[in-house]
Amino acid sequence: MSPLAVEKKTNEAEVNSGVVDVTFIILTKNEEINIVDCLNSIRGFAKRVVVVDSGSTDNTCSIAREMGADVYVNPFVNYATQFNWGIDHTNIDTKWSFRLDADERLTPALCDELRKIIQEHDQDDVNGVSMEAWLYFMGRKIKHGCHNKRKIMLFKTGKARIENRKMDEHTVLSEGKSIYCKERFIHYDFKDLNHWINKMNWYATREMQDYYDFKNGSSYEIEGNDSVTLSTRKKKFGFYYKFPLFFRCWLLFIYNYIFKLGFLDGKEGFVYHYMYHRWYRTLVDAKILEQSITNKPFEETGDLK
């Protein structure tokens, strides 16, 4: 089933069991192509939606307002700063908060599972719920060859913040524990190839900076007891980066495309795995090499144009 078909099903099944005491925080910048489907997917589930925009020049803000979201505008420094600003400055008074990107959608089955989790753990020390995504690329669901990253998306208000990193910023609980949600959300990670390439270039700069922060003594450790995230970071900083520049990206591509069966996802799967595991990781290495030659001071990359 395509993402748009899922969204249509969401609308038809709209209020399975009623609104939940949760505020969604969505960061945007020129997301008019995504924001309608995103907001439709949480209609009948979210009590309140907060959109924190960083200067859209399209109709993102007006569309979000028309669909009932409270829209705030704040200059973008980095993802963590922007999201934490949303936590602190948008008057959230619901018991739960939800971290959602504009290109992500919830499914009816996921909403049903989250309702049960919220009801069951409303008064205990379960303060966060982690989820994984089904990734769609060029309209195709990527089923093989890539790790669908798990992250805490639902958390009790006041019990979590986004950690201050340049890449792979995770939600960190200040107390309590998190549990795992079985149903997956949809990550529709594609506007067009030009936008995707620009985004990967933007990410690569931040990834390079994150790498040098680690080389200069910053820890990849994560606060709290998120063992899955910690294990992933150990593999990247303690294993992957120990291989030679430009060789490691070939190994990553071969591992994901061949040994993890990425080739089963057709032409779209080839484009995704080659461009992400081979091209993007080569770009990161190229920026690491350039930085080692120039030793230029790091500058904030701002938000994606």
DALINJO-V658242 format. One record per run of one state. SS is the DSSP state (hx for helix, st for strand, lp for the rest). FROM is the first residue (numbers start at 1). LEN is the number of residues. If there is no record, write none. Layout:
# DALINJO-V658242
{{SS,FROM,LEN} {SS,FROM,LEN}}
This chain:
# DALINJO-V658242
{{lp,1,2} {hx,3,10} {lp,13,7} {st,20,9} {lp,29,3} {hx,32,10} {lp,42,4} {st,46,8} {lp,54,6} {hx,60,7} {lp,67,3} {st,70,4} {lp,74,5} {hx,79,11} {lp,90,6} {st,96,6} {lp,102,2} {st,104,2} {lp,106,2} {hx,108,13} {lp,121,5} {st,126,6} {lp,132,1} {st,133,5} {lp,138,2} {st,140,2} {lp,142,9} {st,151,6} {lp,157,3} {st,160,3} {lp,163,8} {st,171,3} {lp,174,3} {st,177,4} {lp,181,4} {st,185,4} {lp,189,4} {hx,193,23} {lp,216,11} {hx,227,12} {lp,239,1} {hx,240,3} {lp,243,5} {hx,248,12} {lp,260,2} {hx,262,33} {lp,295,11}}
